[in-house]
């Protein structure tokens, strides 16, 4: 299982390396809520003492193209490709139908 630190590093890498990445603050979700959405999206869930998160390839598999990371007790952050504005966890972890990602 990937550590939460890996998810945070991946988020930072996407911010630094891609002008197409969009970071959006979303609601505060529990680890169980993230884990459930992650499973539905086909992603990889990780958790450590500092927080938890999920990464997907935006197409139903594990990866780092679409990420949701949460620090304990704080609102979560979604990292998505393009100008998408996710309205819930699944829309943050999956690209809309017909989009390249």
Secondary structure, DSSP 8 states (H G I E B T S, - for coil): ---HHHHHHHHHHHHHH-TTEEEEE-----HHHHHHHHHHHT-EEEEETTEEEEEE-SSSSBSSSEEEEEETTS-EEEEEETT---SSHHHHHS--TTS--
